[in-house]
Amino acid sequence: MIVRLSKKSDPTDVFDLVFNFDLNDFTERWQKQMLLSQQRQDPISEPWAISGNNYWTPERSLNHINKHIAICNDIHPGLFEKNITDINNQTDLNYVHSIFELHHGKLNEWLDNPIFQVDRGNELRQSLSLINQAVHRLESTRTHTLQNRLKIRVVYFDTPKTQTFTVEDYSHFTNAIEFGGVYTMYADVGKNLESLAGDQDDDHHDFVPNLHWSSDFTVRFHDDDGITKQERCQRFLEENWEYFENKGYIKDDPRLTTGAIKLASLVYNDRDHVSETVRQYDRIQSVFMY
């Protein structure tokens, strides 16, 4: 697989990242879904989704999210009661994310939401989706080091989120991160266990674990053994077990598995060169399967 990056100012200036797929039954199924997305010509919803590069400064990130909050309020007055003024204010970020959760709903519930059945309804949904991703970008900017926040996120707009993880699939999940690794993305709407454990969100509308997957993926550019994350999630689970039990979960429920499935590995010689080069680019131009 090749992920081709380019620059908005010069689409002929490109940088190719080449990956080799991990060999297991899940990655074979995932590749089929990727080919279906390409066959349908699903557009990449955010071709600028390269976090930690030279383009996404904190100021630009704030302006971006507030621009789309303004668009939403112009279409549906009063939808958001506040802008984001401080990336360190997790309470405000949780609030803004909760508005996306409320109106988008789980998976395709938005299709029946009358808020989108109006003039500019599709523009409203697109801006809500961009706000959702912008919240996660701001969180990453605040909580990660410069090296750790560098990542590429490829999300296909309107790609069906209908594929579900099997019990066997959860055995492939890992909390660890490898430099240049390609990983599945959270495809549900809500907050999974790692999100709740990380941001202590009291505004979320529902806990939704890692249930669905799609051709969306992320590329990470740092190493992490995942132990700290795993311990944090386990501690949160134990401290709030009554909440999860009341929702019908049992001990060792595979749906409470955290992390992601590693899909592929970057082919590279010098990781510093790769990281510094990726930071120079601001567009995901295309993804090739071969």
Secondary structure, DSSP 8 states (H G I E B T S, - for coil): -EEEEEETTEEEEEEEEEEEE--SHHHHHHHHHHHHHHHHT--BS-TT-EETSSS--HHHHHHHHHHHHHHHHHHSTTS-S-----TT-HHHHHHHHHHHHHHH-STTGGGG-GGGSSTTHHHHHHHHHHHHHHHHHHHHHHHS-HHHH-EEEE-BTT----EE--TTGGGGEES-B-TTEEEE---SSSB-HHHHHHH--SS-S-B--S-EE-S-EEEE-S-B-SHHHHHHHHHHHHHTHHHHHHTT--TT-GGG--SEEEEEEE--S-HHHHHHHHHT--EEEEEE--
